[in-house]
Amino acid sequence: MINQKYFNLFGISGSENGATILELKHKNYCSGKHIDWNKDQQKRLILDDLHVQNLQSRIKNKISGNIKDVSSTENLPLASGIRLQTLNYVVTVELGGEKMTVIVDTGSDLTWIQCQPCKSCYSQQDPIFNPSTSPSYQKVLCNSSSCHSLEFATGNSGVCASNPPACNYFVSYGDGSYTRGELAREHLNLGKTSVKDFVFGCGRNNKGLFGGTSGLMGLGRSVLSLVSQTSSIFGGVFSYCLPSTQAGASGSLILGGNSSVYRNSTPVTFTRMISNPQLPTFYFLNLTGITIGGKQLRDSGFGKGGILIDSGTVITRLPPSIYRALKAEFVKQFSGFPSAPGFSILDTCYNLSAYQEVNIPLMKLQFEGNAELNVDVIGIFYFVKSDASQVCLALASLTFDDEIGIIGNYQQRNQRVIYDTKKSQLGIAGESCSSM
């Protein structure tokens, strides 16, 4: 029997103990700008494709190249960035006494924000950080271990500036975006937890598609990531629940392993993080199967290990053979609806403008150790047009078989996703954070 879920096309509704709640929202949440939905949706997918191309390039370039048991927990509100012009997620933290809204990215390591004086800065919502007003701000010297760690964390080595010999950094992204500036130390407040001498990038020359955010929070696995720098406080454990893009939907980024603050509705199941010595800063899992409407897909590509989970990628990318099998089964089960043209990276689209509601086959991603990610109904379809005349299956195929698959944030929504770097495992549980 096909397992299907009711889906209302014009208004989907989702069915602390020692922690400070910080909202997780979409980047566009705080902007009051009028948005051309159709034009904006196309732009977002183009940018997401460039982001994925950059990840694949970084992976290929790298291939060619003790945590304390603690119980501290901080729960930061995590939000959709939809009103800041991207489909990524943001949190608000305090750096040097000033509030900063930053993108949450598990595929990056260096945390950076825009700084004054700014040679070139994009427009952001919050005031640009001014280091000269902070007594706790310190430049990182070029002979320090932090400066030497830049190449491993970002792919670019630190550059020494003279007078004083400060360490300069540079990070580039595949869509042409970049940040350049000096490596520095500053007091970082995460909820009620203060982190002294936090190493970050103070960006003096920044360009790109970061919406109206102040910068980016790196949650990767290098020594410069926020996870590593706070491991003595939070034990190398963090988790998030990504909300939908609906106004008012709010999720959370929880730093620390105190599960009593989770609001999961299903038990947490764990899968091991796959070790990849050539790419140690990324989070890899072993995808063992996918079901569509209860039907198990068959493909030799399952169980080979090495699919990346990334909060900074929007649309999940699958190896070509697995995607073909998924598409064929979805089209078979979702038959009888008029088709629509493909859109950007999405090739399976429908015109549902004549329907008030539809039943769609649900999807489960299965991982080693019997862990499952139940893709929420809002993670199945991508609405290209607000009138539902062009609605597409929200997954895409990689171009080549040798590229690395990526589980994007669109399919992770309304899940508690737990990263335990101490035990090298990832936990998954259902959690309707969109209705919190």
Summary of the structure (lengths in Angstrom):
residues: 436
radius of gyration: 21.0
end to end distance: 32.0
largest distance: 71.5
contacts: 1575
relative contact order: 0.19
helix: 17%
strand: 36%
